[in-house]
Amino acid sequence: MATDLTLANRYAHSLAASLMVPVTVFRSEAGYGVVTSDEFEGDPADVISEFDPHGEE
C-alpha cells in the first residue's frame, strides 16, 4: 500500500503499460492500493482511478 496518491498513480500507470491490462487504484484504510482491474473485488466507491493501456493514446 502507498500512502501517497501520486506514487500510487505512477505505479498503476507503469503496471498497466507493462502488463497491458487495465489497473485500478483504490483507497483503503491502509492507504492506496493498485491491482489489476479484474482482481479488484472491493467497493466501487473506493476506486480512485483506472488506467487502461488500450484506451490511452
All heavy atoms as a GROMACS GRO file, in nm:
protein
  429
    1MET      N    1   0.083  -0.118   0.000
    1MET     CA    2   0.000   0.000   0.000
    1MET      C    3   0.088   0.125   0.000
    1MET      O    4   0.190   0.128   0.066
    1MET     CB    5  -0.089   0.005   0.124
    1MET     CG    6  -0.194  -0.099   0.132
    1MET     SD    7  -0.330  -0.060   0.025
    1MET     CE    8  -0.408  -0.217   0.023
    2ALA      N    9   0.043   0.222  -0.073
    2ALA     CA   10   0.112   0.351  -0.076
    2ALA      C   11   0.029   0.451   0.002
    2ALA      O   12  -0.093   0.444   0.005
    2ALA     CB   13   0.128   0.397  -0.220
    3THR      N   14   0.095   0.544   0.066
    3THR     CA   15   0.023   0.649   0.137
    3THR      C   16   0.018   0.777   0.055
    3THR      O   17  -0.049   0.871   0.093
    3THR     CB   18   0.090   0.678   0.273
    3THR    OG1   19   0.227   0.712   0.250
    3THR    CG2   20   0.080   0.558   0.365
    4ASP      N   21   0.084   0.779  -0.059
    4ASP     CA   22   0.089   0.895  -0.147
    4ASP      C   23   0.014   0.861  -0.277
    4ASP      O   24   0.052   0.769  -0.349
    4ASP     CB   25   0.234   0.929  -0.176
    4ASP     CG   26   0.252   1.048  -0.267
    4ASP    OD1   27   0.153   1.115  -0.300
    4ASP    OD2   28   0.366   1.073  -0.308
    5LEU      N   29  -0.091   0.936  -0.307
    5LEU     CA   30  -0.172   0.909  -0.425
    5LEU      C   31  -0.092   0.927  -0.554
    5LEU      O   32  -0.109   0.849  -0.649
    5LEU     CB   33  -0.296   0.998  -0.427
    5LEU     CG   34  -0.390   0.980  -0.545
    5LEU    CD1   35  -0.438   0.836  -0.556
    5LEU    CD2   36  -0.509   1.075  -0.533
    6THR      N   37  -0.004   1.023  -0.559
    6THR     CA   38   0.079   1.043  -0.679
    6THR      C   39   0.166   0.921  -0.705
    6THR      O   40   0.176   0.875  -0.819
    6THR     CB   41   0.167   1.168  -0.662
    6THR    OG1   42   0.084   1.281  -0.637
    6THR    CG2   43   0.251   1.194  -0.785
    7LEU      N   44   0.224   0.866  -0.602
    7LEU     CA   45   0.307   0.746  -0.616
    7LEU      C   46   0.222   0.628  -0.662
    7LEU      O   47   0.263   0.553  -0.751
    7LEU     CB   48   0.375   0.714  -0.483
    7LEU     CG   49   0.462   0.589  -0.479
    7LEU    CD1   50   0.579   0.603  -0.577
    7LEU    CD2   51   0.513   0.566  -0.339
    8ALA      N   52   0.104   0.612  -0.605
    8ALA     CA   53   0.016   0.502  -0.645
    8ALA      C   54  -0.025   0.515  -0.792
    8ALA      O   55  -0.028   0.417  -0.866
    8ALA     CB   56  -0.108   0.499  -0.556
    9ASN      N   57  -0.056   0.637  -0.836
    9ASN     CA   58  -0.094   0.658  -0.976
    9ASN      C   59   0.022   0.630  -1.071
    9ASN      O   60   0.002   0.571  -1.177
    9ASN     CB   61  -0.145   0.800  -0.997
    9ASN     CG   62  -0.288   0.816  -0.954
    9ASN    OD1   63  -0.369   0.724  -0.964
    9ASN    ND2   64  -0.322   0.936  -0.908
   10ARG      N   65   0.142   0.669  -1.034
   10ARG     CA   66   0.260   0.640  -1.118
   10ARG      C   67   0.283   0.490  -1.129
   10ARG      O   68   0.312   0.438  -1.236
   10ARG     CB   69   0.384   0.707  -1.060
   10ARG     CG   70   0.388   0.855  -1.081
   10ARG     CD   71   0.516   0.912  -1.027
   10ARG     NE   72   0.512   1.057  -1.030
   10ARG     CZ   73   0.590   1.134  -0.959
   10ARG    NH1   74   0.682   1.082  -0.880
   10ARG    NH2   75   0.580   1.264  -0.968
   11TYR      N   76   0.271   0.423  -1.017
   11TYR     CA   77   0.289   0.278  -1.016
   11TYR      C   78   0.181   0.210  -1.102
   11TYR      O   79   0.210   0.119  -1.180
   11TYR     CB   80   0.285   0.224  -0.874
   11TYR     CG   81   0.295   0.075  -0.866
   11TYR    CD1   82   0.412   0.009  -0.902
   11TYR    CD2   83   0.187  -0.002  -0.824
   11TYR    CE1   84   0.422  -0.129  -0.896
   11TYR    CE2   85   0.196  -0.139  -0.818
   11TYR     CZ   86   0.313  -0.202  -0.854
   11TYR     OH   87   0.321  -0.338  -0.848
   12ALA      N   88   0.058   0.256  -1.089
   12ALA     CA   89  -0.053   0.198  -1.166
   12ALA      C   90  -0.032   0.218  -1.316
   12ALA      O   91  -0.054   0.126  -1.395
   12ALA     CB   92  -0.185   0.259  -1.122
   13HIS      N   93   0.009   0.337  -1.354
   13HIS     CA   94   0.033   0.365  -1.496
   13HIS      C   95   0.145   0.275  -1.549
   13HIS      O   96   0.132   0.217  -1.658
   13HIS     CB   97   0.068   0.512  -1.514
   13HIS     CG   98   0.082   0.551  -1.656
   13HIS    ND1   99   0.201   0.545  -1.724
   13HIS    CD2  100  -0.011   0.593  -1.746
   13HIS    CE1  101   0.182   0.583  -1.848
   13HIS    NE2  102   0.055   0.613  -1.864
   14SER      N  103   0.252   0.261  -1.474
   14SER     CA  104   0.363   0.177  -1.515
   14SER      C  105   0.321   0.030  -1.523
   14SER      O  106   0.356  -0.041  -1.618
   14SER     CB  107   0.479   0.193  -1.417
   14SER     OG  108   0.583   0.104  -1.448
   15LEU      N  109   0.246  -0.017  -1.427
   15LEU     CA  110   0.200  -0.155  -1.425
   15LEU      C  111   0.106  -0.184  -1.542
   15LEU      O  112   0.119  -0.287  -1.608
   15LEU     CB  113   0.129  -0.184  -1.292
   15LEU     CG  114   0.091  -0.329  -1.265
   15LEU    CD1  115   0.216  -0.416  -1.259
   15LEU    CD2  116   0.014  -0.339  -1.135
   16ALA      N  117   0.016  -0.092  -1.570
   16ALA     CA  118  -0.077  -0.109  -1.683
   16ALA      C  119  -0.001  -0.117  -1.814
   16ALA      O  120  -0.030  -0.201  -1.900
   16ALA     CB  121  -0.178   0.004  -1.686
   17ALA      N  122   0.099  -0.032  -1.830
   17ALA     CA  123   0.178  -0.031  -1.954
   17ALA      C  124   0.264  -0.158  -1.966
   17ALA      O  125   0.282  -0.210  -2.075
   17ALA     CB  126   0.267   0.092  -1.958
   18SER      N  127   0.315  -0.208  -1.855
   18SER     CA  128   0.399  -0.327  -1.857
   18SER      C  129   0.318  -0.454  -1.883
   18SER      O  130   0.358  -0.539  -1.963
   18SER     CB  131   0.472  -0.345  -1.723
   18SER     OG  132   0.560  -0.239  -1.701
   19LEU      N  133   0.205  -0.466  -1.815
   19LEU     CA  134   0.123  -0.586  -1.828
   19LEU      C  135   0.023  -0.579  -1.943
   19LEU      O  136  -0.033  -0.680  -1.982
   19LEU     CB  137   0.047  -0.612  -1.697
   19LEU     CG  138   0.132  -0.640  -1.573
   19LEU    CD1  139   0.041  -0.656  -1.452
   19LEU    CD2  140   0.218  -0.762  -1.592
   20MET      N  141  -0.001  -0.457  -1.991
   20MET     CA  142  -0.101  -0.432  -2.097
   20MET      C  143  -0.240  -0.480  -2.055
   20MET      O  144  -0.314  -0.541  -2.132
   20MET     CB  145  -0.057  -0.496  -2.229
   20MET     CG  146   0.066  -0.431  -2.288
   20MET     SD  147   0.053  -0.252  -2.310
   20MET     CE  148  -0.070  -0.240  -2.439
   21VAL      N  149  -0.277  -0.452  -1.930
   21VAL     CA  150  -0.409  -0.482  -1.876
   21VAL      C  151  -0.458  -0.360  -1.798
   21VAL      O  152  -0.376  -0.283  -1.747
   21VAL     CB  153  -0.411  -0.606  -1.785
   21VAL    CG1  154  -0.373  -0.732  -1.862
   21VAL    CG2  155  -0.322  -0.588  -1.665
   22PRO      N  156  -0.589  -0.340  -1.785
   22PRO     CA  157  -0.640  -0.231  -1.703
   22PRO      C  158  -0.602  -0.250  -1.556
   22PRO      O  159  -0.603  -0.362  -1.505
   22PRO     CB  160  -0.792  -0.240  -1.721
   22PRO     CG  161  -0.811  -0.315  -1.848
   22PRO     CD  162  -0.696  -0.410  -1.856
   23VAL      N  163  -0.568  -0.141  -1.490
   23VAL     CA  164  -0.525  -0.142  -1.350
   23VAL      C  165  -0.609  -0.041  -1.272
   23VAL      O  166  -0.636   0.069  -1.322
   23VAL     CB  167  -0.374  -0.108  -1.340
   23VAL    CG1  168  -0.330  -0.095  -1.197
   23VAL    CG2  169  -0.292  -0.214  -1.410
   24THR      N  170  -0.649  -0.078  -1.152
   24THR     CA  171  -0.734   0.006  -1.067
   24THR      C  172  -0.656   0.058  -0.947
   24THR      O  173  -0.586  -0.019  -0.882
   24THR     CB  174  -0.856  -0.074  -1.018
   24THR    OG1  175  -0.931  -0.116  -1.132
   24THR    CG2  176  -0.944   0.009  -0.927
   25VAL      N  177  -0.672   0.187  -0.919
   25VAL     CA  178  -0.617   0.248  -0.797
   25VAL      C  179  -0.736   0.267  -0.703
   25VAL      O  180  -0.838   0.322  -0.742
   25VAL     CB  181  -0.553   0.385  -0.825
   25VAL    CG1  182  -0.503   0.449  -0.696
   25VAL    CG2  183  -0.440   0.372  -0.925
   26PHE      N  184  -0.723   0.217  -0.580
   26PHE     CA  185  -0.833   0.227  -0.485
   26PHE      C  186  -0.782   0.275  -0.350
   26PHE      O  187  -0.664   0.267  -0.319
   26PHE     CB  188  -0.904   0.092  -0.470
   26PHE     CG  189  -0.817  -0.017  -0.413
   26PHE    CD1  190  -0.819  -0.044  -0.277
   26PHE    CD2  191  -0.733  -0.091  -0.495
   26PHE    CE1  192  -0.738  -0.144  -0.224
   26PHE    CE2  193  -0.652  -0.191  -0.443
   26PHE     CZ  194  -0.654  -0.218  -0.307
   27ARG      N  195  -0.876   0.325  -0.270
   27ARG     CA  196  -0.844   0.374  -0.135
   27ARG      C  197  -0.887   0.268  -0.033
   27ARG      O  198  -0.993   0.207  -0.047
   27ARG     CB  199  -0.920   0.503  -0.108
   27ARG     CG  200  -0.892   0.564   0.026
   27ARG     CD  201  -0.979   0.685   0.058
   27ARG     NE  202  -1.047   0.738  -0.057
   27ARG     CZ  203  -1.026   0.861  -0.107
   27ARG    NH1  204  -0.939   0.941  -0.051
   27ARG    NH2  205  -1.093   0.903  -0.212
   28SER      N  206  -0.802   0.244   0.066
   28SER     CA  207  -0.836   0.154   0.176
   28SER      C  208  -0.796   0.221   0.307
   28SER      O  209  -0.742   0.331   0.307
   28SER     CB  210  -0.763   0.021   0.160
   28SER     OG  211  -0.627   0.035   0.192
   29GLU      N  212  -0.821   0.153   0.416
   29GLU     CA  213  -0.783   0.208   0.547
   29GLU      C  214  -0.633   0.222   0.560
   29GLU      O  215  -0.584   0.308   0.632
   29GLU     CB  216  -0.837   0.119   0.657
   29GLU     CG  217  -0.988   0.120   0.667
   29GLU     CD  218  -1.041   0.027   0.773
   29GLU    OE1  219  -0.960  -0.029   0.850
   29GLU    OE2  220  -1.162   0.009   0.779
   30ALA      N  221  -0.556   0.140   0.489
   30ALA     CA  222  -0.410   0.142   0.499
   30ALA      C  223  -0.345   0.240   0.403
   30ALA      O  224  -0.226   0.265   0.412
   30ALA     CB  225  -0.355   0.002   0.474
   31GLY      N  226  -0.420   0.296   0.308
   31GLY     CA  227  -0.364   0.389   0.210
   31GLY      C  228  -0.425   0.364   0.075
   31GLY      O  229  -0.544   0.338   0.064
   32TYR      N  230  -0.342   0.368  -0.028
   32TYR     CA  231  -0.388   0.347  -0.165
   32TYR      C  232  -0.330   0.216  -0.216
   32TYR      O  233  -0.214   0.185  -0.193
   32TYR     CB  234  -0.344   0.462  -0.256
   32TYR     CG  235  -0.400   0.595  -0.213
   32TYR    CD1  236  -0.323   0.684  -0.141
   32TYR    CD2  237  -0.530   0.628  -0.243
   32TYR    CE1  238  -0.375   0.806  -0.100
   32TYR    CE2  239  -0.583   0.749  -0.201
   32TYR     CZ  240  -0.505   0.837  -0.130
   32TYR     OH  241  -0.558   0.956  -0.089
   33GLY      N  242  -0.414   0.140  -0.286
   33GLY     CA  243  -0.370   0.014  -0.341
   33GLY      C  244  -0.383   0.013  -0.492
   33GLY      O  245  -0.458   0.091  -0.550
   34VAL      N  246  -0.309  -0.076  -0.556
   34VAL     CA  247  -0.310  -0.090  -0.701
   34VAL      C  248  -0.322  -0.239  -0.733
   34VAL      O  249  -0.241  -0.318  -0.684
   34VAL     CB  250  -0.181  -0.033  -0.764
   34VAL    CG1  251  -0.179  -0.054  -0.914
   34VAL    CG2  252  -0.164   0.114  -0.729
   35VAL      N  253  -0.422  -0.275  -0.812
   35VAL     CA  254  -0.439  -0.414  -0.856
   35VAL      C  255  -0.489  -0.413  -1.000
   35VAL      O  256  -0.542  -0.312  -1.047
   35VAL     CB  257  -0.540  -0.493  -0.770
   35VAL    CG1  258  -0.492  -0.510  -0.629
   35VAL    CG2  259  -0.677  -0.431  -0.774
   36THR      N  260  -0.473  -0.526  -1.067
   36THR     CA  261  -0.533  -0.536  -1.200
   36THR      C  262  -0.684  -0.528  -1.180
   36THR      O  263  -0.738  -0.577  -1.080
   36THR     CB  264  -0.493  -0.667  -1.270
   36THR    OG1  265  -0.530  -0.778  -1.188
   36THR    CG2  266  -0.344  -0.671  -1.297
   37SER      N  267  -0.751  -0.465  -1.274
   37SER     CA  268  -0.893  -0.437  -1.259
   37SER      C  269  -0.977  -0.563  -1.244
   37SER      O  270  -1.077  -0.563  -1.172
   37SER     CB  271  -0.943  -0.354  -1.377
   37SER     OG  272  -0.879  -0.228  -1.375
   38ASP      N  273  -0.937  -0.672  -1.309
   38ASP     CA  274  -1.016  -0.794  -1.298
   38ASP      C  275  -1.002  -0.861  -1.161
   38ASP      O  276  -1.083  -0.946  -1.125
   38ASP     CB  277  -0.980  -0.894  -1.409
   38ASP     CG  278  -0.836  -0.942  -1.404
   38ASP    OD1  279  -0.752  -0.876  -1.341
   38ASP    OD2  280  -0.808  -1.045  -1.466
   39GLU      N  281  -0.905  -0.820  -1.081
   39GLU     CA  282  -0.886  -0.875  -0.946
   39GLU      C  283  -0.948  -0.788  -0.838
   39GLU      O  284  -0.956  -0.830  -0.722
   39GLU     CB  285  -0.738  -0.895  -0.917
   39GLU     CG  286  -0.673  -1.002  -1.000
   39GLU     CD  287  -0.527  -1.023  -0.965
   39GLU    OE1  288  -0.481  -0.970  -0.862
   39GLU    OE2  289  -0.460  -1.093  -1.042
   40PHE      N  290  -0.993  -0.668  -0.872
   40PHE     CA  291  -1.049  -0.578  -0.771
   40PHE      C  292  -1.188  -0.626  -0.731
   40PHE      O  293  -1.277  -0.640  -0.814
   40PHE     CB  294  -1.057  -0.434  -0.824
   40PHE     CG  295  -1.114  -0.338  -0.724
   40PHE    CD1  296  -1.041  -0.301  -0.613
   40PHE    CD2  297  -1.241  -0.287  -0.740
   40PHE    CE1  298  -1.094  -0.213  -0.520
   40PHE    CE2  299  -1.294  -0.199  -0.648
   40PHE     CZ  300  -1.220  -0.162  -0.537
   41GLU      N  301  -1.205  -0.654  -0.603
   41GLU     CA  302  -1.332  -0.703  -0.551
   41GLU      C  303  -1.388  -0.613  -0.442
   41GLU      O  304  -1.477  -0.652  -0.369
   41GLU     CB  305  -1.315  -0.845  -0.496
   41GLU     CG  306  -1.275  -0.945  -0.602
   41GLU     CD  307  -1.254  -1.084  -0.546
   41GLU    OE1  308  -1.262  -1.103  -0.423
   41GLU    OE2  309  -1.230  -1.175  -0.628
   42GLY      N  310  -1.336  -0.493  -0.432
   42GLY     CA  311  -1.379  -0.402  -0.326
   42GLY      C  312  -1.501  -0.320  -0.365
   42GLY      O  313  -1.565  -0.344  -0.467
   43ASP      N  314  -1.530  -0.223  -0.283
   43ASP     CA  315  -1.642  -0.133  -0.303
   43ASP      C  316  -1.611  -0.037  -0.418
   43ASP      O  317  -1.508   0.030  -0.415
   43ASP     CB  318  -1.666  -0.055  -0.174
   43ASP     CG  319  -1.787   0.036  -0.180
   43ASP    OD1  320  -1.851   0.047  -0.286
   43ASP    OD2  321  -1.820   0.095  -0.075
   44PRO      N  322  -1.697  -0.028  -0.518
   44PRO     CA  323  -1.673   0.064  -0.630
   44PRO      C  324  -1.656   0.210  -0.586
   44PRO      O  325  -1.590   0.288  -0.653
   44PRO     CB  326  -1.796   0.049  -0.718
   44PRO     CG  327  -1.849  -0.087  -0.685
   44PRO     CD  328  -1.816  -0.109  -0.540
   45ALA      N  329  -1.709   0.245  -0.470
   45ALA     CA  330  -1.694   0.382  -0.418
   45ALA      C  331  -1.551   0.411  -0.376
   45ALA      O  332  -1.512   0.527  -0.365
   45ALA     CB  333  -1.789   0.404  -0.301
   46ASP      N  334  -1.470   0.308  -0.354
   46ASP     CA  335  -1.331   0.326  -0.312
   46ASP      C  336  -1.236   0.342  -0.430
   46ASP      O  337  -1.118   0.369  -0.410
   46ASP     CB  338  -1.285   0.207  -0.227
   46ASP     CG  339  -1.355   0.202  -0.093
   46ASP    OD1  340  -1.397   0.308  -0.044
   46ASP    OD2  341  -1.367   0.092  -0.037
   47VAL      N  342  -1.285   0.325  -0.552
   47VAL     CA  343  -1.199   0.337  -0.671
   47VAL      C  344  -1.164   0.484  -0.693
   47VAL      O  345  -1.251   0.570  -0.696
   47VAL     CB  346  -1.269   0.279  -0.796
   47VAL    CG1  347  -1.188   0.309  -0.921
   47VAL    CG2  348  -1.289   0.130  -0.780
   48ILE      N  349  -1.034   0.510  -0.707
   48ILE     CA  350  -0.985   0.645  -0.733
   48ILE      C  351  -0.972   0.668  -0.883
   48ILE      O  352  -1.020   0.766  -0.937
   48ILE     CB  353  -0.847   0.668  -0.668
   48ILE    CG1  354  -0.853   0.643  -0.517
   48ILE    CG2  355  -0.794   0.806  -0.700
   48ILE    CD1  356  -0.938   0.739  -0.441
   49SER      N  357  -0.907   0.574  -0.952
   49SER     CA  358  -0.890   0.586  -1.096
   49SER      C  359  -0.860   0.449  -1.155
   49SER      O  360  -0.829   0.355  -1.084
   49SER     CB  361  -0.776   0.684  -1.129
   49SER     OG  362  -0.656   0.641  -1.072
   50GLU      N  363  -0.870   0.443  -1.287
   50GLU     CA  364  -0.837   0.320  -1.358
   50GLU      C  365  -0.752   0.357  -1.479
   50GLU      O  366  -0.782   0.454  -1.548
   50GLU     CB  367  -0.963   0.247  -1.403
   50GLU     CG  368  -0.934   0.115  -1.471
   50GLU     CD  369  -1.059   0.036  -1.504
   50GLU    OE1  370  -1.165   0.096  -1.526
   50GLU    OE2  371  -1.049  -0.088  -1.510
   51PHE      N  372  -0.647   0.283  -1.499
   51PHE     CA  373  -0.558   0.304  -1.613
   51PHE      C  374  -0.578   0.189  -1.710
   51PHE      O  375  -0.559   0.073  -1.675
   51PHE     CB  376  -0.412   0.311  -1.569
   51PHE     CG  377  -0.381   0.432  -1.485
   51PHE    CD1  378  -0.393   0.427  -1.348
   51PHE    CD2  379  -0.342   0.550  -1.545
   51PHE    CE1  380  -0.366   0.539  -1.271
   51PHE    CE2  381  -0.315   0.662  -1.469
   51PHE     CZ  382  -0.327   0.657  -1.332
   52ASP      N  383  -0.617   0.220  -1.833
   52ASP     CA  384  -0.638   0.120  -1.937
   52ASP      C  385  -0.538   0.146  -2.048
   52ASP      O  386  -0.550   0.246  -2.120
   52ASP     CB  387  -0.780   0.128  -1.990
   52ASP     CG  388  -0.812   0.021  -2.093
   52ASP    OD1  389  -0.721  -0.057  -2.130
   52ASP    OD2  390  -0.928   0.014  -2.136
   53PRO      N  391  -0.440   0.059  -2.067
   53PRO     CA  392  -0.337   0.084  -2.167
   53PRO      C  393  -0.392   0.082  -2.310
   53PRO      O  394  -0.331   0.138  -2.400
   53PRO     CB  395  -0.237  -0.029  -2.146
   53PRO     CG  396  -0.317  -0.139  -2.086
   53PRO     CD  397  -0.420  -0.070  -2.001
   54HIS      N  398  -0.506   0.021  -2.330
   54HIS     CA  399  -0.565   0.015  -2.464
   54HIS      C  400  -0.653   0.136  -2.493
   54HIS      O  401  -0.686   0.162  -2.608
   54HIS     CB  402  -0.646  -0.114  -2.479
   54HIS     CG  403  -0.564  -0.236  -2.455
   54HIS    ND1  404  -0.466  -0.279  -2.542
   54HIS    CD2  405  -0.562  -0.323  -2.351
   54HIS    CE1  406  -0.410  -0.387  -2.494
   54HIS    NE2  407  -0.465  -0.416  -2.378
   55GLY      N  408  -0.690   0.210  -2.388
   55GLY     CA  409  -0.777   0.325  -2.405
   55GLY      C  410  -0.701   0.456  -2.415
   55GLY      O  411  -0.756   0.559  -2.448
   56GLU      N  412  -0.570   0.454  -2.385
   56GLU     CA  413  -0.490   0.576  -2.390
   56GLU      C  414  -0.430   0.593  -2.527
   56GLU      O  415  -0.403   0.498  -2.598
   56GLU     CB  416  -0.377   0.568  -2.286
   56GLU     CG  417  -0.429   0.559  -2.145
   56GLU     CD  418  -0.317   0.546  -2.044
   56GLU    OE1  419  -0.199   0.549  -2.084
   56GLU    OE2  420  -0.346   0.532  -1.927
   57GLU      N  421  -0.407   0.717  -2.564
   57GLU     CA  422  -0.349   0.745  -2.696
   57GLU      C  423  -0.204   0.782  -2.683
   57GLU      O  424  -0.154   0.829  -2.593
   57GLU     CB  425  -0.425   0.858  -2.762
   57GLU     CG  426  -0.571   0.825  -2.764
   57GLU     CD  427  -0.639   0.875  -2.889
   57GLU    OE1  428  -0.570   0.914  -2.983
   57GLU    OE2  429  -0.760   0.871  -2.890
   0.00000   0.00000   0.00000
